[in-house]
C-alpha cells in the first residue's frame, strides 16, 4: 500500500491500521495510531535503511530558491533575486 512501498510489503492488518488512522481527527490519537503502525512495521522489520539520502544544491546568487522537503526542484519556484 502506498507509493513508497519499495519493499512490496503486504499485510492486511497493517493496511487496515493505516486506513483507520486516516480517519482519526485528534492529533494525539492519530500520533498514537501512527506509532502503533510503526511498531508493527518494526516488528516485521520490513525495511532496513542502509543509508540516508542527502541532497546538495548549488544556485547562482542572482536567484532566490528554497529547497523542498520532497527533494523536487521546480523551475517555477526559482526567481531572480531582487537587487539590493
PyMOL Python script that loads the backbone (N, CA, C, O; Angstrom):
from pymol import cmd

cmd.read_pdbstr("""\
ATOM      1  N   UNK A   1       0.845  -1.173   0.000  1.00  0.00           N
ATOM      2  CA  UNK A   1       0.000   0.000   0.000  1.00  0.00           C
ATOM      3  C   UNK A   1       0.892   1.238   0.000  1.00  0.00           C
ATOM      4  O   UNK A   1       1.869   1.288   0.748  1.00  0.00           O
ATOM      5  N   UNK A   2       0.584   2.212  -0.803  1.00  0.00           N
ATOM      6  CA  UNK A   2       1.332   3.466  -0.801  1.00  0.00           C
ATOM      7  C   UNK A   2       2.357   3.531  -1.910  1.00  0.00           C
ATOM      8  O   UNK A   2       2.842   2.505  -2.387  1.00  0.00           O
ATOM      9  N   UNK A   3       2.680   4.737  -2.314  1.00  0.00           N
ATOM     10  CA  UNK A   3       3.606   4.928  -3.430  1.00  0.00           C
ATOM     11  C   UNK A   3       5.052   4.697  -3.028  1.00  0.00           C
ATOM     12  O   UNK A   3       5.905   4.510  -3.895  1.00  0.00           O
ATOM     13  N   UNK A   4       5.349   4.705  -1.736  1.00  0.00           N
ATOM     14  CA  UNK A   4       6.722   4.491  -1.302  1.00  0.00           C
ATOM     15  C   UNK A   4       6.905   3.122  -0.659  1.00  0.00           C
ATOM     16  O   UNK A   4       7.767   2.953   0.203  1.00  0.00           O
ATOM     17  N   UNK A   5       6.115   2.161  -1.062  1.00  0.00           N
ATOM     18  CA  UNK A   5       6.230   0.795  -0.560  1.00  0.00           C
ATOM     19  C   UNK A   5       7.277   0.064  -1.397  1.00  0.00           C
ATOM     20  O   UNK A   5       6.959  -0.867  -2.137  1.00  0.00           O
ATOM     21  N   UNK A   6       8.528   0.498  -1.270  1.00  0.00           N
ATOM     22  CA  UNK A   6       9.604  -0.035  -2.102  1.00  0.00           C
ATOM     23  C   UNK A   6       9.887  -1.510  -1.831  1.00  0.00           C
ATOM     24  O   UNK A   6      10.398  -2.205  -2.709  1.00  0.00           O
ATOM     25  N   UNK A   7       9.569  -1.994  -0.648  1.00  0.00           N
ATOM     26  CA  UNK A   7       9.834  -3.387  -0.302  1.00  0.00           C
ATOM     27  C   UNK A   7       8.703  -4.312  -0.744  1.00  0.00           C
ATOM     28  O   UNK A   7       8.796  -5.528  -0.575  1.00  0.00           O
ATOM     29  N   UNK A   8       7.634  -3.744  -1.311  1.00  0.00           N
ATOM     30  CA  UNK A   8       6.449  -4.523  -1.709  1.00  0.00           C
ATOM     31  C   UNK A   8       5.862  -5.290  -0.525  1.00  0.00           C
ATOM     32  O   UNK A   8       5.349  -6.398  -0.685  1.00  0.00           O
ATOM     33  N   UNK A   9       5.943  -4.694   0.654  1.00  0.00           N
ATOM     34  CA  UNK A   9       5.403  -5.302   1.860  1.00  0.00           C
ATOM     35  C   UNK A   9       3.885  -5.342   1.780  1.00  0.00           C
ATOM     36  O   UNK A   9       3.259  -4.363   1.374  1.00  0.00           O
ATOM     37  N   UNK A  10       3.294  -6.454   2.160  1.00  0.00           N
ATOM     38  CA  UNK A  10       1.841  -6.589   2.146  1.00  0.00           C
ATOM     39  C   UNK A  10       1.378  -7.216   3.457  1.00  0.00           C
ATOM     40  O   UNK A  10       1.829  -8.297   3.836  1.00  0.00           O
ATOM     41  N   UNK A  11       0.478  -6.529   4.140  1.00  0.00           N
ATOM     42  CA  UNK A  11      -0.102  -7.037   5.369  1.00  0.00           C
ATOM     43  C   UNK A  11      -1.490  -6.443   5.514  1.00  0.00           C
ATOM     44  O   UNK A  11      -1.632  -5.231   5.678  1.00  0.00           O
ATOM     45  N   UNK A  12      -2.524  -7.287   5.457  1.00  0.00           N
ATOM     46  CA  UNK A  12      -3.885  -6.771   5.622  1.00  0.00           C
ATOM     47  C   UNK A  12      -4.065  -6.037   6.952  1.00  0.00           C
ATOM     48  O   UNK A  12      -4.795  -5.048   7.018  1.00  0.00           O
ATOM     49  N   UNK A  13      -3.407  -6.513   8.010  1.00  0.00           N
ATOM     50  CA  UNK A  13      -3.520  -5.879   9.321  1.00  0.00           C
ATOM     51  C   UNK A  13      -2.916  -4.465   9.307  1.00  0.00           C
ATOM     52  O   UNK A  13      -3.515  -3.528   9.833  1.00  0.00           O
ATOM     53  N   UNK A  14      -1.737  -4.318   8.709  1.00  0.00           N
ATOM     54  CA  UNK A  14      -1.091  -3.009   8.635  1.00  0.00           C
ATOM     55  C   UNK A  14      -1.877  -2.090   7.709  1.00  0.00           C
ATOM     56  O   UNK A  14      -2.091  -0.921   8.032  1.00  0.00           O
ATOM     57  N   UNK A  15      -2.311  -2.606   6.560  1.00  0.00           N
ATOM     58  CA  UNK A  15      -3.101  -1.789   5.632  1.00  0.00           C
ATOM     59  C   UNK A  15      -4.371  -1.269   6.298  1.00  0.00           C
ATOM     60  O   UNK A  15      -4.736  -0.106   6.131  1.00  0.00           O
ATOM     61  N   UNK A  16      -5.035  -2.135   7.048  1.00  0.00           N
ATOM     62  CA  UNK A  16      -6.270  -1.742   7.737  1.00  0.00           C
ATOM     63  C   UNK A  16      -5.958  -0.658   8.782  1.00  0.00           C
ATOM     64  O   UNK A  16      -6.704   0.313   8.909  1.00  0.00           O
ATOM     65  N   UNK A  17      -4.867  -0.825   9.521  1.00  0.00           N
ATOM     66  CA  UNK A  17      -4.494   0.158  10.542  1.00  0.00           C
ATOM     67  C   UNK A  17      -4.169   1.505   9.907  1.00  0.00           C
ATOM     68  O   UNK A  17      -4.522   2.549  10.456  1.00  0.00           O
ATOM     69  N   UNK A  18      -3.499   1.491   8.754  1.00  0.00           N
ATOM     70  CA  UNK A  18      -3.182   2.737   8.049  1.00  0.00           C
ATOM     71  C   UNK A  18      -4.465   3.429   7.608  1.00  0.00           C
ATOM     72  O   UNK A  18      -4.626   4.633   7.810  1.00  0.00           O
ATOM     73  N   UNK A  19      -5.383   2.665   7.004  1.00  0.00           N
ATOM     74  CA  UNK A  19      -6.640   3.247   6.546  1.00  0.00           C
ATOM     75  C   UNK A  19      -7.450   3.805   7.721  1.00  0.00           C
ATOM     76  O   UNK A  19      -8.046   4.876   7.606  1.00  0.00           O
ATOM     77  N   UNK A  20      -7.474   3.095   8.835  1.00  0.00           N
ATOM     78  CA  UNK A  20      -8.221   3.571  10.007  1.00  0.00           C
ATOM     79  C   UNK A  20      -7.577   4.823  10.596  1.00  0.00           C
ATOM     80  O   UNK A  20      -8.282   5.709  11.080  1.00  0.00           O
ATOM     81  N   UNK A  21      -6.247   4.908  10.562  1.00  0.00           N
ATOM     82  CA  UNK A  21      -5.569   6.072  11.133  1.00  0.00           C
ATOM     83  C   UNK A  21      -5.886   7.343  10.350  1.00  0.00           C
ATOM     84  O   UNK A  21      -5.845   8.439  10.909  1.00  0.00           O
ATOM     85  N   UNK A  22      -6.202   7.209   9.067  1.00  0.00           N
ATOM     86  CA  UNK A  22      -6.519   8.375   8.239  1.00  0.00           C
ATOM     87  C   UNK A  22      -7.815   9.046   8.690  1.00  0.00           C
ATOM     88  O   UNK A  22      -8.031  10.224   8.406  1.00  0.00           O
ATOM     89  N   UNK A  23      -8.666   8.317   9.381  1.00  0.00           N
ATOM     90  CA  UNK A  23      -9.947   8.863   9.828  1.00  0.00           C
ATOM     91  C   UNK A  23      -9.868   9.486  11.222  1.00  0.00           C
ATOM     92  O   UNK A  23     -10.831  10.103  11.676  1.00  0.00           O
ATOM     93  N   UNK A  24      -8.741   9.331  11.899  1.00  0.00           N
ATOM     94  CA  UNK A  24      -8.594   9.857  13.255  1.00  0.00           C
ATOM     95  C   UNK A  24      -8.321  11.352  13.180  1.00  0.00           C
ATOM     96  O   UNK A  24      -7.360  11.783  12.544  1.00  0.00           O
ATOM     97  N   UNK A  25      -9.165  12.137  13.828  1.00  0.00           N
ATOM     98  CA  UNK A  25      -9.035  13.598  13.767  1.00  0.00           C
ATOM     99  C   UNK A  25      -8.199  14.173  14.901  1.00  0.00           C
ATOM    100  O   UNK A  25      -7.549  15.204  14.723  1.00  0.00           O
ATOM    101  N   UNK A  26      -8.203  13.536  16.046  1.00  0.00           N
ATOM    102  CA  UNK A  26      -7.442  14.031  17.195  1.00  0.00           C
ATOM    103  C   UNK A  26      -5.952  13.866  16.931  1.00  0.00           C
ATOM    104  O   UNK A  26      -5.498  12.776  16.583  1.00  0.00           O
ATOM    105  N   UNK A  27      -5.198  14.933  17.094  1.00  0.00           N
ATOM    106  CA  UNK A  27      -3.761  14.909  16.870  1.00  0.00           C
ATOM    107  C   UNK A  27      -3.081  13.852  17.732  1.00  0.00           C
ATOM    108  O   UNK A  27      -2.233  13.104  17.247  1.00  0.00           O
ATOM    109  N   UNK A  28      -3.449  13.788  19.003  1.00  0.00           N
ATOM    110  CA  UNK A  28      -2.817  12.857  19.933  1.00  0.00           C
ATOM    111  C   UNK A  28      -3.208  11.410  19.631  1.00  0.00           C
ATOM    112  O   UNK A  28      -2.369  10.512  19.711  1.00  0.00           O
ATOM    113  N   UNK A  29      -4.470  11.182  19.285  1.00  0.00           N
ATOM    114  CA  UNK A  29      -4.906   9.827  18.946  1.00  0.00           C
ATOM    115  C   UNK A  29      -4.279   9.371  17.633  1.00  0.00           C
ATOM    116  O   UNK A  29      -3.896   8.209  17.497  1.00  0.00           O
ATOM    117  N   UNK A  30      -4.171  10.287  16.663  1.00  0.00           N
ATOM    118  CA  UNK A  30      -3.558   9.939  15.376  1.00  0.00           C
ATOM    119  C   UNK A  30      -2.082   9.606  15.571  1.00  0.00           C
ATOM    120  O   UNK A  30      -1.574   8.647  14.989  1.00  0.00           O
ATOM    121  N   UNK A  31      -1.400  10.398  16.389  1.00  0.00           N
ATOM    122  CA  UNK A  31       0.009  10.107  16.645  1.00  0.00           C
ATOM    123  C   UNK A  31       0.164   8.733  17.281  1.00  0.00           C
ATOM    124  O   UNK A  31       1.051   7.968  16.901  1.00  0.00           O
ATOM    125  N   UNK A  32      -0.693   8.418  18.246  1.00  0.00           N
ATOM    126  CA  UNK A  32      -0.633   7.104  18.895  1.00  0.00           C
ATOM    127  C   UNK A  32      -0.895   5.991  17.890  1.00  0.00           C
ATOM    128  O   UNK A  32      -0.241   4.949  17.932  1.00  0.00           O
ATOM    129  N   UNK A  33      -1.854   6.208  16.984  1.00  0.00           N
ATOM    130  CA  UNK A  33      -2.157   5.208  15.956  1.00  0.00           C
ATOM    131  C   UNK A  33      -0.962   5.007  15.028  1.00  0.00           C
ATOM    132  O   UNK A  33      -0.623   3.875  14.685  1.00  0.00           O
ATOM    133  N   UNK A  34      -0.326   6.104  14.621  1.00  0.00           N
ATOM    134  CA  UNK A  34       0.839   6.004  13.735  1.00  0.00           C
ATOM    135  C   UNK A  34       2.026   5.351  14.442  1.00  0.00           C
ATOM    136  O   UNK A  34       2.800   4.624  13.819  1.00  0.00           O
ATOM    137  N   UNK A  35       2.166   5.607  15.733  1.00  0.00           N
ATOM    138  CA  UNK A  35       3.226   4.947  16.497  1.00  0.00           C
ATOM    139  C   UNK A  35       2.990   3.438  16.565  1.00  0.00           C
ATOM    140  O   UNK A  35       3.936   2.656  16.470  1.00  0.00           O
ATOM    141  N   UNK A  36       1.727   3.029  16.729  1.00  0.00           N
ATOM    142  CA  UNK A  36       1.408   1.596  16.735  1.00  0.00           C
ATOM    143  C   UNK A  36       1.723   0.972  15.375  1.00  0.00           C
ATOM    144  O   UNK A  36       2.249  -0.139  15.304  1.00  0.00           O
ATOM    145  N   UNK A  37       1.403   1.683  14.307  1.00  0.00           N
ATOM    146  CA  UNK A  37       1.689   1.173  12.965  1.00  0.00           C
ATOM    147  C   UNK A  37       3.197   1.036  12.772  1.00  0.00           C
ATOM    148  O   UNK A  37       3.667   0.022  12.257  1.00  0.00           O
ATOM    149  N   UNK A  38       3.955   2.051  13.183  1.00  0.00           N
ATOM    150  CA  UNK A  38       5.408   1.976  13.057  1.00  0.00           C
ATOM    151  C   UNK A  38       5.958   0.803  13.855  1.00  0.00           C
ATOM    152  O   UNK A  38       6.884   0.129  13.404  1.00  0.00           O
ATOM    153  N   UNK A  39       5.395   0.550  15.043  1.00  0.00           N
ATOM    154  CA  UNK A  39       5.853  -0.592  15.840  1.00  0.00           C
ATOM    155  C   UNK A  39       5.542  -1.902  15.128  1.00  0.00           C
ATOM    156  O   UNK A  39       6.353  -2.829  15.147  1.00  0.00           O
ATOM    157  N   UNK A  40       4.369  -1.984  14.497  1.00  0.00           N
ATOM    158  CA  UNK A  40       4.026  -3.185  13.723  1.00  0.00           C
ATOM    159  C   UNK A  40       5.054  -3.412  12.620  1.00  0.00           C
ATOM    160  O   UNK A  40       5.498  -4.538  12.399  1.00  0.00           O
ATOM    161  N   UNK A  41       5.429  -2.341  11.932  1.00  0.00           N
ATOM    162  CA  UNK A  41       6.396  -2.449  10.846  1.00  0.00           C
ATOM    163  C   UNK A  41       7.778  -2.825  11.371  1.00  0.00           C
ATOM    164  O   UNK A  41       8.475  -3.632  10.757  1.00  0.00           O
ATOM    165  N   UNK A  42       8.176  -2.249  12.496  1.00  0.00           N
ATOM    166  CA  UNK A  42       9.475  -2.579  13.078  1.00  0.00           C
ATOM    167  C   UNK A  42       9.505  -4.027  13.544  1.00  0.00           C
ATOM    168  O   UNK A  42      10.532  -4.696  13.440  1.00  0.00           O
ATOM    169  N   UNK A  43       8.376  -4.510  14.058  1.00  0.00           N
ATOM    170  CA  UNK A  43       8.307  -5.915  14.485  1.00  0.00           C
ATOM    171  C   UNK A  43       8.509  -6.851  13.301  1.00  0.00           C
ATOM    172  O   UNK A  43       9.103  -7.920  13.441  1.00  0.00           O
ATOM    173  N   UNK A  44       8.015  -6.449  12.141  1.00  0.00           N
ATOM    174  CA  UNK A  44       8.171  -7.250  10.925  1.00  0.00           C
ATOM    175  C   UNK A  44       9.530  -7.004  10.254  1.00  0.00           C
ATOM    176  O   UNK A  44       9.961  -7.784   9.405  1.00  0.00           O
ATOM    177  N   UNK A  45      10.191  -5.921  10.641  1.00  0.00           N
ATOM    178  CA  UNK A  45      11.448  -5.480  10.043  1.00  0.00           C
ATOM    179  C   UNK A  45      11.340  -5.508   8.520  1.00  0.00           C
ATOM    180  O   UNK A  45      12.076  -6.207   7.823  1.00  0.00           O
ATOM    181  N   UNK A  46      10.388  -4.713   8.043  1.00  0.00           N
ATOM    182  CA  UNK A  46      10.050  -4.658   6.626  1.00  0.00           C
ATOM    183  C   UNK A  46      11.168  -4.063   5.793  1.00  0.00           C
ATOM    184  O   UNK A  46      11.448  -4.539   4.693  1.00  0.00           O
ATOM    185  N   UNK A  47      11.799  -3.037   6.305  1.00  0.00           N
ATOM    186  CA  UNK A  47      12.751  -2.268   5.504  1.00  0.00           C
ATOM    187  C   UNK A  47      13.932  -1.913   6.396  1.00  0.00           C
ATOM    188  O   UNK A  47      13.743  -1.414   7.506  1.00  0.00           O
ATOM    189  N   UNK A  48      15.128  -2.163   5.928  1.00  0.00           N
ATOM    190  CA  UNK A  48      16.325  -1.800   6.678  1.00  0.00           C
ATOM    191  C   UNK A  48      17.059  -0.733   5.871  1.00  0.00           C
ATOM    192  O   UNK A  48      17.702  -1.054   4.872  1.00  0.00           O
ATOM    193  N   UNK A  49      16.971   0.544   6.293  1.00  0.00           N
ATOM    194  CA  UNK A  49      17.665   1.593   5.543  1.00  0.00           C
ATOM    195  C   UNK A  49      19.173   1.464   5.732  1.00  0.00           C
ATOM    196  O   UNK A  49      19.667   1.413   6.858  1.00  0.00           O
ATOM    197  N   UNK A  50      19.886   1.411   4.633  1.00  0.00           N
ATOM    198  CA  UNK A  50      21.334   1.275   4.701  1.00  0.00           C
ATOM    199  C   UNK A  50      22.035   2.619   4.637  1.00  0.00           C
ATOM    200  O   UNK A  50      23.213   2.727   4.977  1.00  0.00           O
ATOM    201  N   UNK A  51      21.318   3.638   4.204  1.00  0.00           N
ATOM    202  CA  UNK A  51      21.874   4.985   4.165  1.00  0.00           C
ATOM    203  C   UNK A  51      20.743   5.997   4.191  1.00  0.00           C
ATOM    204  O   UNK A  51      19.585   5.669   3.935  1.00  0.00           O
ATOM    205  N   UNK A  52      21.097   7.219   4.502  1.00  0.00           N
ATOM    206  CA  UNK A  52      20.131   8.310   4.471  1.00  0.00           C
ATOM    207  C   UNK A  52      20.555   9.234   3.338  1.00  0.00           C
ATOM    208  O   UNK A  52      21.652   9.792   3.356  1.00  0.00           O
ATOM    209  N   UNK A  53      19.693   9.387   2.372  1.00  0.00           N
ATOM    210  CA  UNK A  53      19.991  10.212   1.213  1.00  0.00           C
ATOM    211  C   UNK A  53      20.096  11.678   1.635  1.00  0.00           C
ATOM    212  O   UNK A  53      19.308  12.160   2.449  1.00  0.00           O
ATOM    213  N   UNK A  54      21.062  12.363   1.082  1.00  0.00           N
ATOM    214  CA  UNK A  54      21.255  13.771   1.395  1.00  0.00           C
ATOM    215  C   UNK A  54      21.322  14.541   0.082  1.00  0.00           C
ATOM    216  O   UNK A  54      22.010  14.133  -0.853  1.00  0.00           O
ATOM    217  N   UNK A  55      20.609  15.642   0.023  1.00  0.00           N
ATOM    218  CA  UNK A  55      20.599  16.464  -1.183  1.00  0.00           C
ATOM    219  C   UNK A  55      21.593  17.610  -1.028  1.00  0.00           C
ATOM    220  O   UNK A  55      21.694  18.221   0.035  1.00  0.00           O
ATOM    221  N   UNK A  56      22.325  17.891  -2.108  1.00  0.00           N
ATOM    222  CA  UNK A  56      23.254  19.016  -2.128  1.00  0.00           C
ATOM    223  C   UNK A  56      22.898  19.861  -3.340  1.00  0.00           C
ATOM    224  O   UNK A  56      22.786  19.343  -4.452  1.00  0.00           O
ATOM    225  N   UNK A  57      22.720  21.160  -3.129  1.00  0.00           N
ATOM    226  CA  UNK A  57      22.314  22.050  -4.205  1.00  0.00           C
ATOM    227  C   UNK A  57      23.312  23.194  -4.339  1.00  0.00           C
ATOM    228  O   UNK A  57      23.977  23.573  -3.375  1.00  0.00           O
ATOM    229  N   UNK A  58      23.402  23.724  -5.524  1.00  0.00           N
ATOM    230  CA  UNK A  58      24.168  24.937  -5.772  1.00  0.00           C
ATOM    231  C   UNK A  58      23.310  25.857  -6.633  1.00  0.00           C
ATOM    232  O   UNK A  58      22.675  25.408  -7.588  1.00  0.00           O
ATOM    233  N   UNK A  59      23.293  27.133  -6.298  1.00  0.00           N
ATOM    234  CA  UNK A  59      22.474  28.071  -7.059  1.00  0.00           C
ATOM    235  C   UNK A  59      23.212  29.408  -7.165  1.00  0.00           C
ATOM    236  O   UNK A  59      23.845  29.859  -6.210  1.00  0.00           O
ATOM    237  N   UNK A  60      23.122  30.011  -8.307  1.00  0.00           N
ATOM    238  CA  UNK A  60      23.742  31.320  -8.542  1.00  0.00           C
ATOM    239  C   UNK A  60      23.131  32.338  -7.588  1.00  0.00           C
ATOM    240  O   UNK A  60      21.927  32.306  -7.333  1.00  0.00           O
ATOM    241  N   UNK A  61      23.953  33.240  -7.060  1.00  0.00           N
ATOM    242  CA  UNK A  61      23.465  34.232  -6.099  1.00  0.00           C
ATOM    243  C   UNK A  61      22.456  35.200  -6.705  1.00  0.00           C
ATOM    244  O   UNK A  61      21.796  35.946  -5.981  1.00  0.00           O
ATOM    245  N   UNK A  62      22.335  35.190  -8.015  1.00  0.00           N
ATOM    246  CA  UNK A  62      21.372  36.057  -8.678  1.00  0.00           C
ATOM    247  C   UNK A  62      19.954  35.518  -8.630  1.00  0.00           C
ATOM    248  O   UNK A  62      19.023  36.163  -9.112  1.00  0.00           O
ATOM    249  N   UNK A  63      19.786  34.327  -8.043  1.00  0.00           N
ATOM    250  CA  UNK A  63      18.464  33.710  -7.964  1.00  0.00           C
ATOM    251  C   UNK A  63      18.087  33.447  -6.515  1.00  0.00           C
ATOM    252  O   UNK A  63      18.948  33.337  -5.642  1.00  0.00           O
ATOM    253  N   UNK A  64      16.793  33.349  -6.278  1.00  0.00           N
ATOM    254  CA  UNK A  64      16.255  33.040  -4.964  1.00  0.00           C
ATOM    255  C   UNK A  64      15.498  31.712  -5.066  1.00  0.00           C
ATOM    256  O   UNK A  64      14.687  31.516  -5.972  1.00  0.00           O
ATOM    257  N   UNK A  65      15.775  30.801  -4.120  1.00  0.00           N
ATOM    258  CA  UNK A  65      15.130  29.485  -4.140  1.00  0.00           C
ATOM    259  C   UNK A  65      15.283  28.828  -2.786  1.00  0.00           C
ATOM    260  O   UNK A  65      16.321  28.976  -2.141  1.00  0.00           O
ATOM    261  N   UNK A  66      14.268  28.103  -2.342  1.00  0.00           N
ATOM    262  CA  UNK A  66      14.311  27.348  -1.104  1.00  0.00           C
ATOM    263  C   UNK A  66      14.148  25.867  -1.421  1.00  0.00           C
ATOM    264  O   UNK A  66      13.208  25.506  -2.130  1.00  0.00           O
ATOM    265  N   UNK A  67      15.024  24.996  -0.926  1.00  0.00           N
ATOM    266  CA  UNK A  67      14.858  23.554  -1.151  1.00  0.00           C
ATOM    267  C   UNK A  67      13.538  23.048  -0.571  1.00  0.00           C
ATOM    268  O   UNK A  67      13.041  23.567   0.429  1.00  0.00           O
ATOM    269  N   UNK A  68      12.987  22.036  -1.215  1.00  0.00           N
ATOM    270  CA  UNK A  68      11.739  21.426  -0.767  1.00  0.00           C
ATOM    271  C   UNK A  68      12.038  20.171   0.042  1.00  0.00           C
ATOM    272  O   UNK A  68      13.082  19.547  -0.148  1.00  0.00           O
ATOM    273  N   UNK A  69      11.148  19.802   0.926  1.00  0.00           N
ATOM    274  CA  UNK A  69      11.341  18.590   1.732  1.00  0.00           C
ATOM    275  C   UNK A  69      11.209  17.317   0.903  1.00  0.00           C
ATOM    276  O   UNK A  69      11.678  16.258   1.322  1.00  0.00           O
ATOM    277  N   UNK A  70      10.572  17.404  -0.275  1.00  0.00           N
ATOM    278  CA  UNK A  70      10.421  16.224  -1.125  1.00  0.00           C
ATOM    279  C   UNK A  70      11.545  16.091  -2.155  1.00  0.00           C
ATOM    280  O   UNK A  70      11.506  15.200  -3.003  1.00  0.00           O
ATOM    281  N   UNK A  71      12.542  16.969  -2.086  1.00  0.00           N
ATOM    282  CA  UNK A  71      13.730  16.953  -2.960  1.00  0.00           C
ATOM    283  C   UNK A  71      13.435  17.340  -4.406  1.00  0.00           C
ATOM    284  O   UNK A  71      14.334  17.278  -5.245  1.00  0.00           O
ATOM    285  N   UNK A  72      12.213  17.734  -4.720  1.00  0.00           N
ATOM    286  CA  UNK A  72      11.912  18.164  -6.083  1.00  0.00           C
ATOM    287  C   UNK A  72      12.493  19.559  -6.306  1.00  0.00           C
ATOM    288  O   UNK A  72      12.502  20.387  -5.396  1.00  0.00           O
ATOM    289  N   UNK A  73      12.972  19.810  -7.511  1.00  0.00           N
ATOM    290  CA  UNK A  73      13.424  21.142  -7.899  1.00  0.00           C
ATOM    291  C   UNK A  73      12.491  21.596  -9.016  1.00  0.00           C
ATOM    292  O   UNK A  73      12.546  21.070 -10.128  1.00  0.00           O
ATOM    293  N   UNK A  74      11.641  22.563  -8.724  1.00  0.00           N
ATOM    294  CA  UNK A  74      10.670  23.050  -9.681  1.00  0.00           C
ATOM    295  C   UNK A  74      11.098  24.431 -10.175  1.00  0.00           C
ATOM    296  O   UNK A  74      11.287  25.354  -9.383  1.00  0.00           O
ATOM    297  N   UNK A  75      11.247  24.556 -11.470  1.00  0.00           N
ATOM    298  CA  UNK A  75      11.697  25.825 -12.048  1.00  0.00           C
ATOM    299  C   UNK A  75      10.782  26.978 -11.652  1.00  0.00           C
ATOM    300  O   UNK A  75      11.246  28.108 -11.496  1.00  0.00           O
ATOM    301  N   UNK A  76       9.501  26.711 -11.491  1.00  0.00           N
ATOM    302  CA  UNK A  76       8.547  27.763 -11.126  1.00  0.00           C
ATOM    303  C   UNK A  76       8.822  28.342  -9.740  1.00  0.00           C
ATOM    304  O   UNK A  76       8.338  29.428  -9.418  1.00  0.00           O
ATOM    305  N   UNK A  77       9.589  27.635  -8.921  1.00  0.00           N
ATOM    306  CA  UNK A  77       9.888  28.110  -7.571  1.00  0.00           C
ATOM    307  C   UNK A  77      11.213  28.875  -7.497  1.00  0.00           C
ATOM    308  O   UNK A  77      11.604  29.325  -6.420  1.00  0.00           O
ATOM    309  N   UNK A  78      11.900  29.025  -8.621  1.00  0.00           N
ATOM    310  CA  UNK A  78      13.149  29.772  -8.673  1.00  0.00           C
ATOM    311  C   UNK A  78      12.856  31.130  -9.292  1.00  0.00           C
ATOM    312  O   UNK A  78      12.208  31.226 -10.334  1.00  0.00           O
ATOM    313  N   UNK A  79      13.340  32.177  -8.636  1.00  0.00           N
ATOM    314  CA  UNK A  79      13.057  33.522  -9.137  1.00  0.00           C
ATOM    315  C   UNK A  79      14.325  34.375  -9.062  1.00  0.00           C
ATOM    316  O   UNK A  79      15.213  34.114  -8.251  1.00  0.00           O
ATOM    317  N   UNK A  80      14.395  35.402  -9.924  1.00  0.00           N
ATOM    318  CA  UNK A  80      15.533  36.317  -9.847  1.00  0.00           C
ATOM    319  C   UNK A  80      15.529  37.022  -8.496  1.00  0.00           C
ATOM    320  O   UNK A  80      14.483  37.449  -8.007  1.00  0.00           O
ATOM    321  N   UNK A  81      16.701  37.137  -7.909  1.00  0.00           N
ATOM    322  CA  UNK A  81      16.830  37.823  -6.617  1.00  0.00           C
ATOM    323  C   UNK A  81      16.717  39.325  -6.869  1.00  0.00           C
ATOM    324  O   UNK A  81      17.219  39.837  -7.870  1.00  0.00           O
ATOM    325  N   UNK A  82      16.066  40.008  -5.968  1.00  0.00           N
ATOM    326  CA  UNK A  82      15.920  41.457  -6.095  1.00  0.00           C
ATOM    327  C   UNK A  82      17.255  42.131  -5.819  1.00  0.00           C
ATOM    328  O   UNK A  82      17.991  41.725  -4.920  1.00  0.00           O
ATOM    329  N   UNK A  83      17.560  43.155  -6.591  1.00  0.00           N
ATOM    330  CA  UNK A  83      18.813  43.894  -6.419  1.00  0.00           C
ATOM    331  C   UNK A  83      18.791  44.639  -5.087  1.00  0.00           C
ATOM    332  O   UNK A  83      17.750  45.167  -4.695  1.00  0.00           O
ATOM    333  N   UNK A  84      19.935  44.690  -4.381  1.00  0.00           N
ATOM    334  CA  UNK A  84      19.977  45.390  -3.078  1.00  0.00           C
ATOM    335  C   UNK A  84      19.838  46.890  -3.215  1.00  0.00           C
ATOM    336  O   UNK A  84      19.855  47.605  -2.213  1.00  0.00           O
TER     337      UNK A  84
END
""", "prot")
cmd.dss("prot")
cmd.show_as("cartoon", "prot")
cmd.util.cbc("prot")
cmd.orient("prot")
